[in-house]
Amino acid sequence: MALRIGLLGTGYWAREVHGAALAAHPGAELAGVWGRSAERTGALADRYGVAAYSDSDALIADADAVAIALPPDVQAEAALRAAKAGRHLLLDKPVALTAEASGAIAAEVERRGLACVVFFTMRFSAPIEAFLRETAAAGRWDGAQATMLATALSTDSPFAQSPWRREKGGLWDIGPHALSVLLPVMGPVADVTAVAGPRKTTHVLLSHRGGGVSSMALTLEAPPAGARSEFLFYGENGVVSPPEAGQGPVPAFTAAIDRLLAGVEGGAGAPADPCGAAFGHEVVGVLEAAALAVERRATVPVAAGGA
């Protein structure tokens, strides 16, 4: 029997990625749609031939799991309600805007033995996942660099009018993607130093508990001629970079659904997904420390587990 998954959200990502992948997945059934706009909820529900809900708790009650494509602070509150109701979670990044909120979700998921997958897009590419496993196993990396200079707020991107992205910038929007690649190889972060640069670029220096150091340069407001995305790891094994993802966001989200289904099938005793609630919490802890480092012009420690 297909897992009934309710969709919370009606924006571009919900319409073109979450909804498309859920509606087409053979092991999942799109149980319905809820959004903060009744008009957009109805339009999206009609597009995929499912029920439109005016009450998110009603959709949560009717589903086995929820996929959430909402601003991070709204997502955090909805995810915690869904977890307390015993529903499995398919979340977007960042899970929340505070480590307190992401920690509450992670704790509830663990306490109830729920399946949870956080959609760090690059982590659902088979070539990138294989690269990260091999690179982590090789070890002896002194450091890493992640440069993500995007144009999402400086062009006609579908995200250009996103209020939370305009407020929080590249650190919180694409910083999770960078960390999802750096952390599996370099390990947990001990402390963070960060400064703000031109075009709302955040430059972050991460001291890892294993002794390595990595850096991130992140913005959503790069000029088109200056857009760039690059990752590299360096050390005794030389210099290596991940391969291209080789797929768009819909196939990647389809892979995330596959992993949620595997987690549900494995039951409460199954190992947590590597991109599960605990990892989402760890990422939020690093981002929160980086934001504080910019504000205080100081090095900020990251608590174990990201809390």
C-alpha positions in Angstrom: 0.0 0.0 0.0 1.4 3.4 -1.0 2.4 5.8 1.8 0.0 8.7 2.0 2.0 11.9 2.0 0.4 15.3 2.6 2.1 18.4 1.0 2.4 21.5 3.1 3.2 24.5 0.9 2.1 26.0 -2.4 5.2 28.0 -3.6 7.4 27.3 -6.6 9.3 24.5 -4.9 6.1 22.8 -3.6 4.5 23.1 -7.1 7.4 22.2 -9.4 9.4 19.8 -7.2 7.6 18.3 -4.2 4.2 18.0 -5.9 5.6 16.7 -9.2 7.7 14.0 -7.6 5.0 13.0 -5.1 2.3 12.7 -7.7 4.5 10.5 -10.0 6.0 8.3 -7.4 4.7 4.7 -7.5 5.3 4.1 -3.8 3.6 7.3 -2.5 0.2 8.8 -2.7 -0.2 12.5 -2.6 -2.9 12.8 0.2 -3.7 16.4 -0.3 -2.4 20.0 -0.2 -2.4 22.7 2.5 -1.1 26.2 2.1 -1.3 29.6 3.6 -3.2 31.0 0.6 -6.6 29.3 -0.1 -6.4 30.3 -3.8 -3.0 28.8 -4.4 -3.9 25.7 -2.3 -7.0 25.1 -4.5 -5.0 25.7 -7.7 -2.2 23.2 -6.7 -4.7 20.6 -5.5 -6.6 20.9 -8.8 -3.3 20.5 -10.7 -2.6 17.2 -9.1 -6.2 16.0 -8.6 -6.1 15.8 -4.8 -8.0 17.4 -2.0 -7.3 21.0 -0.9 -7.2 21.4 2.9 -8.0 24.6 4.8 -6.6 23.2 8.1 -3.0 21.8 8.2 -3.8 19.6 11.2 -6.6 17.9 9.2 -4.2 17.0 6.5 -1.6 15.8 9.0 -4.3 13.6 10.5 -5.3 12.1 7.1 -1.7 11.3 6.1 1.0 8.9 7.0 3.7 11.4 6.4 4.1 15.1 5.4 6.4 16.8 2.9 7.0 20.4 3.8 7.9 23.2 1.4 7.5 26.3 3.6 9.7 29.0 5.0 12.0 27.5 7.7 10.4 29.1 10.7 6.9 28.0 9.5 8.3 24.5 8.6 9.8 24.0 12.0 6.5 24.6 13.8 4.5 22.4 11.3 7.1 19.6 11.4 7.0 19.5 15.2 3.2 19.2 15.2 3.4 16.5 12.6 6.0 14.6 14.5 4.0 14.8 17.7 1.1 13.3 15.8 3.3 10.4 14.8 3.8 11.4 11.2 7.0 10.7 9.2 8.7 13.8 7.8 10.2 14.8 4.5 11.6 18.3 5.2 13.4 21.0 3.3 16.5 22.7 4.3 17.2 24.5 6.6 15.0 22.6 9.0 14.5 25.7 11.2 16.1 29.0 11.9 17.2 28.2 15.4 19.0 25.2 16.9 16.4 25.1 19.6 13.6 24.5 17.1 15.6 22.0 15.0 16.6 20.2 18.2 13.0 19.8 19.2 12.1 18.2 15.9 15.1 15.8 16.1 14.3 14.8 19.6 10.6 14.1 18.7 11.6 12.1 15.7 14.0 10.0 17.8 11.5 9.6 20.7 8.8 8.3 18.4 11.0 6.2 16.1 9.9 8.2 13.0 11.4 8.2 9.6 12.8 11.6 8.6 14.6 12.8 5.5 15.8 16.4 4.9 16.1 17.4 1.3 19.7 18.6 0.8 19.4 18.5 -2.9 23.0 17.4 -3.8 22.9 14.6 -1.3 20.4 12.7 -3.4 22.7 12.5 -6.4 24.2 9.0 -6.6 27.5 10.3 -8.0 27.9 12.9 -5.3 27.0 10.4 -2.5 29.6 7.9 -3.9 32.2 10.6 -4.0 31.5 11.7 -0.4 31.7 8.1 0.9 35.0 7.5 -0.9 36.5 10.9 0.1 35.5 10.4 3.8 37.0 6.9 3.8 40.3 8.1 2.3 40.7 10.6 5.2 43.8 12.8 5.8 42.1 16.0 4.5 43.6 19.2 5.8 40.7 21.4 4.6 38.0 22.1 2.2 36.4 25.1 0.4 32.9 25.7 -0.7 32.1 28.6 -3.0 28.5 29.2 -3.9 27.9 32.5 -5.5 24.3 32.4 -6.8 22.1 34.9 -8.5 18.8 33.9 -7.0 17.9 37.4 -5.7 19.6 39.4 -8.5 17.8 37.9 -11.5 14.3 36.8 -12.4 14.8 33.6 -10.4 11.5 32.0 -9.0 13.0 32.6 -5.6 13.7 36.3 -6.1 10.6 37.5 -4.2 11.1 35.1 -1.3 10.9 37.2 1.9 12.9 34.8 4.1 15.7 34.5 1.6 15.9 38.2 1.3 16.2 38.5 5.1 18.5 35.6 5.8 20.5 35.5 2.5 22.9 32.9 1.2 24.1 31.8 4.6 20.8 30.2 5.5 19.5 29.3 2.0 22.6 27.8 0.2 24.8 27.4 3.3 22.9 24.1 4.1 23.9 22.8 0.7 27.5 23.6 1.3 27.5 22.0 4.8 25.8 18.9 3.5 28.9 18.3 1.3 31.6 19.5 3.8 30.4 17.8 7.0 30.4 14.2 5.8 34.0 14.4 4.9 35.4 17.0 7.4 33.3 16.0 10.4 31.5 18.0 13.1 32.3 21.7 13.6 33.9 22.9 16.8 33.7 26.7 16.2 32.9 29.2 13.6 34.3 32.6 12.5 32.4 34.6 9.8 32.3 38.1 8.2 30.0 39.8 5.8 31.3 40.9 2.5 30.1 42.8 -0.6 26.8 41.7 -2.3 25.6 40.2 1.0 28.3 37.5 0.8 29.0 35.6 4.0 32.5 34.3 4.4 32.7 31.5 6.9 35.7 29.7 8.5 34.9 26.4 10.1 37.2 24.7 12.6 36.3 21.0 12.6 36.7 18.8 15.7 39.0 16.5 13.8 41.5 19.3 13.3 40.7 20.3 9.7 39.6 23.7 8.6 37.1 24.5 5.8 35.7 27.7 4.4 32.5 28.8 2.7 31.7 31.9 0.6 27.9 32.2 0.1 25.6 34.7 -1.5 22.3 34.9 -3.4 23.1 38.2 -5.0 26.2 37.6 -7.2 26.2 39.4 -10.6 25.5 36.9 -13.4 29.1 37.2 -14.6 30.4 36.3 -11.1 28.2 33.3 -10.5 30.1 30.3 -9.4 29.7 27.0 -7.5 32.7 25.0 -6.6 33.8 22.5 -3.9 37.2 21.1 -3.2 39.0 19.0 -0.5 42.8 19.1 -0.1 45.4 17.2 1.9 47.8 14.3 1.7 45.6 12.7 -1.0 45.9 15.8 -3.2 43.0 17.9 -4.3 39.6 16.5 -5.2 36.2 17.9 -6.2 32.7 16.3 -6.4 31.3 15.3 -9.7 28.3 17.0 -11.3 25.0 15.9 -9.7 23.8 14.7 -13.1 20.1 15.3 -12.4 17.6 18.0 -11.7 15.6 18.6 -8.5 12.6 16.4 -9.3 14.7 13.2 -9.7 16.6 14.2 -6.6 13.4 14.6 -4.6 12.2 11.3 -6.0 15.3 9.8 -4.4 14.5 11.5 -1.2 11.0 9.9 -1.3 12.7 6.5 -1.9 14.8 7.0 1.2 11.8 8.1 3.3 9.9 4.9 2.2 12.9 2.8 3.1 13.1 4.4 6.5 9.4 3.7 7.1 9.7 0.2 6.0 12.7 -0.3 8.3 10.6 0.6 11.3 11.6 2.3 14.6 14.8 0.2 14.9 16.2 1.2 11.5 19.3 3.4 11.4 18.5 7.1 10.9 19.0 8.5 7.4 22.3 10.3 6.9 20.2 13.3 5.9 17.8 12.8 8.8 16.5 15.1 11.5 19.8 14.8 13.5 21.9 16.0 10.6 19.4 18.8 9.8 19.8 19.9 13.4 23.6 19.8 13.2 23.5 22.0 10.1 21.2 24.5 11.8 23.6 24.7 14.8 26.5 25.6 12.5 24.4 28.2 10.6 23.2 29.8 13.9 26.8 30.0 15.1 27.9 31.6 11.8 25.2 34.2 12.0 26.2 35.0 15.6 29.9 35.2 14.5 29.0 37.8 11.9 26.9 39.8 14.4 29.5 39.7 17.2 32.7 39.8 15.0 33.9 36.9 17.1 34.6 33.2 17.0 31.5 31.3 18.2 31.6 27.7 19.5 29.2 25.1 18.1 27.7 22.8 20.7 28.1 19.0 20.2 25.1 17.9 18.1 24.4 21.4 16.9 22.3 22.3 19.8 
